[in-house]
Amino acid sequence: MENNTVTFEKKWLDRAIYYRFKINNWFLQKFGLNGFAFFAFAWGVAVTILVYEFLLKHQ
């Protein structure tokens, strides 16, 4: 069986923010695609709640 390797090209944001790419790559390797997706979802929920509570609610 052949060794499958995946290659990809970094987007401009990943090149501009080097540590963002390193952290995302580490999470993908440790938790897999489903774990990474759950982590991104959890951060999105947390940021949405913070923005609503501190910025939008007091207008």
N, C-alpha and C positions, 0 to 999 in steps of 0.2 A: 504494500500500500504506500502510496506517495505521501510525502510530508506536505501538508497544506499550510501555507503561510498567507496571511492577509496583510496587504499594504494599503496605505491610505495617504492622502495629502492633507497637510495641516491647513486650516482656514486662516484668514488674516488675523482673526481674534486670538487664535491659539498661538500664532507666531508673536503677536504683540504682547500677550500676557503669558509668559513662559510657565509660570507656576500653575496657572489654571489648567494647562494641558497636562502637566505632570500629575496634579491631583486627580484629574478626571481619569487619566490612564491608570493610576494606582487603584482607584475605586473599581474600574472595570476589571482589572486583573484579580483583585481580591474578592469581589462580590458577584462578578458576572454581569451580564446585561440586565437581568431582572432586578438584581440588588441595586445596580446603578440607577435604574429607572425609578425604583422605590425611593432611593435617596434623593433624586432630583425632584420627585413629586412631593416629598416631605418638606424639602427646602422651599418649594413653591408655595405650599400651604402656609408655612411659617411666615414667609415674607408677605403674603397676602393678608394674613391676620394682623401683622405688625403695621402694615400700611393703613389698613382700615381703622385699627384702634387708635393710632397716634396721628394720622394725617387727615383722614376723611371724616371721622366721627365728630370731631370738634369744630367743624365748619359752621 
